[in-house]
Amino acid sequence: MFGLDKLKDFKKNAEEAKQRLESITVEGVAGSDLVKVTCTASKRIVSVDISESVLRTALKPDVDKLVLEAVADALAQADRFTESEMKDIMPNIPGLGL
């Protein structure tokens, strides 16, 4: 049976994992590193870096597309990191497939 102590441990471990995820950053890129987006593993965007050459030569729709690609890449990396982090602390509850 899944007792109260196990639930308290899970909650404590989840809070610790949440703090760790906020302190870890991942970087998404697009256009051969012409656009870089950095976010935390908890999916908070912390910076966007667009190459000067892109800003000078590319059309706005192209820049928009590169930014969206870099954001998507960063968020996907954050998802993968979070999934691996949470896998270690998720309780084994029969029937839930966790």
C-alpha positions in Angstrom: 0.0 0.0 0.0 1.1 3.6 -0.7 1.4 5.2 2.8 1.4 8.8 4.0 5.1 8.7 4.6 5.7 7.7 1.0 3.6 10.6 -0.2 5.5 13.0 2.0 8.8 11.7 0.6 7.5 12.0 -2.9 6.4 15.6 -2.3 9.8 16.5 -0.8 11.6 14.9 -3.7 9.4 16.6 -6.2 10.1 20.0 -4.6 13.8 19.4 -4.7 13.6 18.3 -8.3 11.7 21.5 -9.2 14.4 23.6 -7.6 17.1 21.7 -9.5 15.2 22.1 -12.8 15.0 25.8 -12.3 18.8 26.0 -11.9 19.7 24.0 -15.0 19.7 25.6 -18.4 19.5 24.1 -21.9 20.0 25.8 -25.2 18.0 25.5 -28.4 19.4 26.5 -31.7 18.2 27.2 -35.3 19.8 28.2 -38.6 23.2 26.6 -37.8 23.5 28.4 -34.5 22.4 31.8 -35.9 19.6 31.9 -33.3 20.0 30.6 -29.8 17.4 30.4 -27.1 18.3 29.5 -23.5 15.8 28.3 -21.0 15.7 26.5 -17.7 14.8 22.9 -17.5 11.6 24.1 -16.0 10.8 25.9 -19.3 11.5 29.5 -18.3 13.1 31.3 -21.3 16.1 33.3 -20.0 17.7 34.6 -23.2 17.3 34.9 -26.9 20.4 35.6 -29.1 20.0 36.4 -32.7 23.1 36.8 -34.9 23.7 40.3 -36.2 24.1 38.9 -39.7 20.6 37.4 -39.6 19.1 40.7 -38.4 20.9 42.6 -41.3 20.1 40.2 -44.1 17.0 38.1 -43.3 13.4 39.1 -43.8 11.3 39.3 -40.7 9.3 36.2 -41.4 12.5 34.2 -41.7 13.8 35.6 -38.4 10.5 34.8 -36.8 10.7 31.2 -38.1 14.2 30.8 -36.8 13.2 32.1 -33.3 10.3 29.7 -33.2 12.5 26.8 -34.2 15.1 27.7 -31.5 12.4 28.0 -28.8 10.9 24.7 -29.8 14.3 23.0 -29.7 15.1 24.5 -26.2 11.7 23.4 -24.8 12.1 19.9 -26.3 15.5 19.7 -24.6 13.9 20.9 -21.3 11.2 18.2 -21.7 13.8 15.5 -22.1 15.8 16.6 -19.2 12.7 16.9 -17.0 11.5 13.5 -18.0 14.8 11.9 -17.0 14.9 13.8 -13.7 11.3 12.9 -12.8 11.7 9.3 -13.7 14.0 8.8 -10.7 11.6 10.3 -8.2 8.2 9.1 -9.4 6.6 6.6 -7.1 5.9 3.1 -8.4 2.2 3.0 -8.1 0.7 -0.2 -9.7 -1.7 0.4 -12.4 -0.7 4.0 -13.3 2.1 3.1 -15.7 4.5 5.6 -14.0 
